[in-house]
């Protein structure tokens, strides 16, 4: 832990705080949306591209019942997700829901419709998908295989030996391309990005619980090593949130909470 962590946190809060009179009136509205940083990221050198298509949505639980019964469950079974289940989870967190012409809307909200969040997947057990590191191409709605290898130990080590990361069918790693949001919202962008990572993670919890899957967010990972593995710089493009997903047995979340 950094010896000056409290000062660093306080300095961040002060540097990104607003007070009456600090801002030029209407400054955000003057942003030229046509000159924005590109919203979509694509890896042309991907080893494999897996088209996802439109998910096949099953009947879902009642919304209020789902919210009432939502739990973090992580006693994952050694069973794969189907590709359709993964597709539903991806759509629930990043799916395009409307075309507004020069921008698209998604299942999660984003300040200024700038969408800084990218989705990477450490896939351990998904039917028909080779193990490895993948990126979600949101615009083309496909998975891009970046590294085709067993990633279970990588997930385990990078989360400081959290067993659920090793046993999960899929580990989600969300990153942020900072300039997409910072270009318009300046220093406040860093707050917006963290909020948006929360929106995405919460949608994953709701969608996974709706499918009867186990899901648990991860707040503890080694940023430097994760950035190097993903091939991002950790500053302008950095990891902001993680979550593990897998099949579980039963609905007793206390019994299922930890691996045996």
N, C-alpha and C positions, 0 to 999 in steps of 0.2 A: 504494500500500500504506500502511496506517495505520502511523504511526511507532511506536506502542505495541502492535503486533500480538502480539508474544510475551507481553506482560503480559496482554492481553485474553484470549488463549487459556488461559494459566495460571489467570487469575481464574475463567474459566468452568469449568475442570476442578475447581478447588477448591470453587466454589460449588455444584456439582452432585454432589459426592462425599459418600459416606456413611461413617460410622465407627460402631463398636459403641456403642450408647447414644444415638445422635443421634435415633433415631426412636421414637415411641410405639409400643408393641407392637400389632401388628395394625391399624395406622392405615389401610393401603390397603384392607383388608377392610371397613372401616366406610363406604366410599364407597357412596352411595345410587345404584345403577345406574339406577333409574327416573327420576332427575332429571338424567340426563346430557345434555350438549349434543347436539343432533340429529346423527345419524351421516351423513345424506345431504344433499347440496346439489343444488338444482335451480334452473335459470334459467327462470322463467315467461315472460320476455320474449325467449326465444331466437327467432331468425329462422327456424329450421328445426329439426325434430326427426326424426332418422333411426332408426327401430327397428332393432335389431341381431338380436334373436332368438338362438336357440341356435346356436353355431358348428357348421360341418360339419368335423369333425376328420379329417384324412387319417391314413394309417398313419405312425407316428413311428419314428425310429431307436431302437436299443437305448439305454437310459439311460446305461450306462457308456461306450458308444462316443460318445454325445453329449457327455458331460462331458469325455471325453478330447480330443475334437476342437473344443471350443468356442473360438472366437476372435472378437476384435473386428475386423470388416471394414467398411470405409467407402468403398470405391471404387464408389459407387452408379451404377447405370445409369439412363438416362432412361426408365424403365419404371414403370408404376403398380403398386401393390399392389392386389389384389382386396379388396373389402369383407370377404369371408370371412377373408382373411389378417389384416386389421386386427382383426376381431372375435376371432380366436383369440389375438392378442397382448394385446388388452384383457382377455379372459377369463383368460389366464394370469397377468395382473398384478393384476386386481381382481375377478375373477368370483366371484359368490356360489355357494357349494358346499353349504350346509346352512342350514336355517331352525331356529333354536333358540327360536322364540317371540318374545321381546322383543329379540332381536338375531340377526344372520345371520353365518355364517362365510364366509371368502373363500379364494381360492387362496394368499394370503400371510397370514402370522400378524400379529397386532397385540396389543400389550400391553392387557390388559383388554377385548379385542374392541371397542376404541373407534375404530379406523380413521380416523386423522387425515388420511390421504393422499388428495388429489384428483388427477384426471388431466385435463390439458388437452392438446390436440393442435394443432400447426401443420401442417395437411394441405396438401401440395404435389401429390401424385400418388396418388390412390386412385380406382379405377374407380367411376363413378356418384356421386361425392361432389365437390361444388364446393369449390374451394380456400378455405381460411380457418382461423379459430380456432374450435375446437370444445371442448366440455366433455363428459366422460362422466358421464351420470346413471346411477349404479350401480344404484340401486333399480329404476328403470324399464328399465334396460339399453338405453339409446339415446344417440345423439350429439346434442348441442345445439349448433347453429350460432350462434356469438356474433358473429363478424365474417366476412363472406363476401368475401374479397379474396385477392390473391396475397400469400402470407406468406413466400416464399422469401428475399427480401431482408431482411425483418424478422428471420428466424432467423439469417441470415448476419451482420447488423450487431450483433444482441444477443449473439452468441457471439464478438464481436471478430473477425469475418471468418474463421470456421472454415468452410472450403469444404464439408465434409460436411453442415453444417446447411443450406446452400443447395441441395445436390443431393439431399438425403434425400427419400424419398417422404413420410415423416411424421417430425416431431420431437415427441417426448413431453416434456411439461413437467409434472413432479409438484410439487404444492404441499402444504402442511400447514395445516390449521385447528388452531392450537395448543391452544385451550381444550378441544378434545375429549379430549386426553390430559392436559393440565395440570390439569384439574379434579380428576382422581384422583391423579396422580403428581407434582404440584407442580413444583419446579425440575428434577427428574429427567426430566420429560417431553421436554425438548429433546434429551436423549440418545436416548430411545426413538424420537422422530420420525426422527432421522437413521438409526438402525438400520433402521427400517421402510422408509424410502426405499431403503435398500440391498437389502432383501428384494424389493421391487417391481422394482427395476432388474435384479437377478439373474434373476428369473423372466422378464423380457423377453428377456434374453440367451439363456436356455435355450429359450424358445419360438421366438424368431426363428431361432436356429441349427437347431432342429428342423425348421423350415420351409424351410431353405436360404437364408434371408435374411441380409443384412448388418446388423449392429447395433453401435453404439459409444456408450458413455456419454460425456456431456459434463459436466465439472465447472466450466467457466469460462463465465460469462455475466454480463451486466450486470443485477444484481438490481433496481435502481430502475426501469430502463426496462421490464424484463419485468413487474414488478408493475403498472406503469401500463398496460401493454398488456393484461394479463389482467383488469384491473379489481379488483385486490386491494390491501390496504394495505401489504403487505410486512413487517408486524410480527405481527399476530394471524393473518394468513393470508399465508404467504410461500412463495416457490419454494424447493425443496430438492434437486432433481435433474433432469437432462435426459438424453435419449438420442435418437440419430438411427437411423432404420431405412430400408432400401431394398433393391431387387433388386441382386444382384451377379453377376458372372460367374466361375464356377470356384470351387475350394476352396483355392486357393493364397493364404493370408492375407497372406503377405509381399508378394506381387505386388499384391494387391488393397488394400493398406493405405492408400495415398494416391491421391488423384485424379491422373490424368495431365495 
